[in-house]
């Protein structure tokens, strides 16, 4: 029983880290632009599909670099040609625009790669299981967790220790003031949208070997990511990480105890947190406030 509990807990941590990487991009875009970006999930799917296509030619490491960059270019194009038109307007315009675009991009996946799910093989150097002393555990899942932590630390360093990161953090609280101080607000928004897309692409690449990649996979991860952003607090870096781990671990444990309620657990947790703290665990502003 203890070994099973540990296995599900580790699975929950790995799942939470994947969620956190996706949700970081979501919260950056929502915090700076105040746009609910429904294309974020489908960009996660494109990261997985591009990695699947490129790996036979480029190998694991190079495809892990190239695929997220291509997804970042997609995000840049989406922001420049479409999302930029709805800044400063009713937030519903941005929501409906990105929702419709995500459906269209999902159909493009079906047109290019088909409707059938695909499987991605884990790299040979992390294949098989590792003996942890008290249980056997997947080498790739441990490797995935390490990669996710490295990505999270890299984003933290960029946001907290670089001049561009400082501008982005300031823009999350008052974008118009950033422009009044002489900063290029359109450029900053493009950078944030592209960075968010890259994070979604990275998550898609590293998650592909443990998930069957299929056209609706972006939709499947979009709602948990949104819940994490609200739970942790909009604009909060560490709130997003903590929220991701809470959702991942609680979902995994509920699958072990009572699988039928596993899909409801994240929503129940979010409701309880918002009743206690409408801004989320560590948020500075809330979508629930006027």
ChimeraX attribute file (.defattr): number of C-alpha atoms within 10 A of each C-alpha:
attribute: neighborCount
match mode: 1-to-1
recipient: residues
	/A:1	6
	/A:2	9
	/A:3	11
	/A:4	12
	/A:5	14
	/A:6	15
	/A:7	19
	/A:8	20
	/A:9	19
	/A:10	20
	/A:11	22
	/A:12	24
	/A:13	23
	/A:14	26
	/A:15	23
	/A:16	29
	/A:17	30
	/A:18	28
	/A:19	27
	/A:20	33
	/A:21	27
	/A:22	32
	/A:23	34
	/A:24	29
	/A:25	27
	/A:26	33
	/A:27	30
	/A:28	26
	/A:29	27
	/A:30	22
	/A:31	27
	/A:32	23
	/A:33	25
	/A:34	18
	/A:35	24
	/A:36	22
	/A:37	26
	/A:38	24
	/A:39	26
	/A:40	32
	/A:41	28
	/A:42	30
	/A:43	30
	/A:44	29
	/A:45	31
	/A:46	29
	/A:47	32
	/A:48	33
	/A:49	25
	/A:50	20
	/A:51	29
	/A:52	23
	/A:53	14
	/A:54	16
	/A:55	17
	/A:56	10
	/A:57	10
	/A:58	14
	/A:59	12
	/A:60	19
	/A:61	11
	/A:62	13
	/A:63	21
	/A:64	24
	/A:65	16
	/A:66	18
	/A:67	26
	/A:68	29
	/A:69	20
	/A:70	17
	/A:71	28
	/A:72	25
	/A:73	17
	/A:74	18
	/A:75	26
	/A:76	23
	/A:77	15
	/A:78	19
	/A:79	21
	/A:80	16
	/A:81	9
	/A:82	14
	/A:83	22
	/A:84	15
	/A:85	12
	/A:86	16
	/A:87	13
	/A:88	12
	/A:89	10
	/A:90	10
	/A:91	14
	/A:92	12
	/A:93	17
	/A:94	24
	/A:95	18
	/A:96	14
	/A:97	17
	/A:98	22
	/A:99	16
	/A:100	13
	/A:101	18
	/A:102	21
	/A:103	15
	/A:104	13
	/A:105	17
	/A:106	22
	/A:107	16
	/A:108	13
	/A:109	18
	/A:110	14
	/A:111	11
	/A:112	9
	/A:113	15
	/A:114	13
	/A:115	13
	/A:116	10
	/A:117	13
	/A:118	17
	/A:119	14
	/A:120	19
	/A:121	12
	/A:122	18
	/A:123	12
	/A:124	9
	/A:125	9
	/A:126	15
	/A:127	13
	/A:128	12
	/A:129	14
	/A:130	14
	/A:131	10
	/A:132	8
	/A:133	7
	/A:134	9
	/A:135	13
	/A:136	13
	/A:137	18
	/A:138	16
	/A:139	16
	/A:140	22
	/A:141	23
	/A:142	18
	/A:143	15
	/A:144	22
	/A:145	20
	/A:146	14
	/A:147	17
	/A:148	23
	/A:149	18
	/A:150	12
	/A:151	17
	/A:152	20
	/A:153	12
	/A:154	12
	/A:155	19
	/A:156	15
	/A:157	12
	/A:158	15
	/A:159	17
	/A:160	15
	/A:161	11
	/A:162	11
	/A:163	11
	/A:164	14
	/A:165	18
	/A:166	14
	/A:167	18
	/A:168	24
	/A:169	20
	/A:170	15
	/A:171	23
	/A:172	23
	/A:173	15
	/A:174	14
	/A:175	21
	/A:176	12
	/A:177	13
	/A:178	18
	/A:179	14
	/A:180	10
	/A:181	8
	/A:182	8
	/A:183	15
	/A:184	12
	/A:185	19
	/A:186	13
	/A:187	11
	/A:188	21
	/A:189	22
	/A:190	21
	/A:191	19
	/A:192	25
	/A:193	31
	/A:194	25
	/A:195	25
	/A:196	29
	/A:197	33
	/A:198	30
	/A:199	30
	/A:200	33
	/A:201	37
	/A:202	31
	/A:203	29
	/A:204	32
	/A:205	26
	/A:206	24
	/A:207	25
	/A:208	23
	/A:209	20
	/A:210	14
	/A:211	15
	/A:212	14
	/A:213	22
	/A:214	21
	/A:215	24
	/A:216	18
	/A:217	20
	/A:218	25
	/A:219	19
	/A:220	13
	/A:221	19
	/A:222	22
	/A:223	16
	/A:224	23
	/A:225	28
	/A:226	23
	/A:227	21
	/A:228	34
	/A:229	32
	/A:230	30
	/A:231	31
	/A:232	29
	/A:233	28
	/A:234	31
	/A:235	27
	/A:236	24
	/A:237	24
	/A:238	18
	/A:239	23
	/A:240	33
	/A:241	23
	/A:242	20
	/A:243	31
	/A:244	32
	/A:245	22
	/A:246	21
	/A:247	27
	/A:248	26
	/A:249	21
	/A:250	21
	/A:251	24
	/A:252	24
	/A:253	22
	/A:254	18
	/A:255	17
	/A:256	15
	/A:257	11
	/A:258	9
	/A:259	13
	/A:260	10
	/A:261	12
	/A:262	17
	/A:263	13
	/A:264	12
	/A:265	18
	/A:266	21
	/A:267	17
	/A:268	11
	/A:269	16
	/A:270	22
	/A:271	16
	/A:272	12
	/A:273	17
	/A:274	19
	/A:275	10
	/A:276	11
	/A:277	15
	/A:278	20
	/A:279	21
	/A:280	25
	/A:281	23
	/A:282	20
	/A:283	21
	/A:284	14
	/A:285	17
	/A:286	17
	/A:287	12
	/A:288	9
	/A:289	7
	/A:290	4
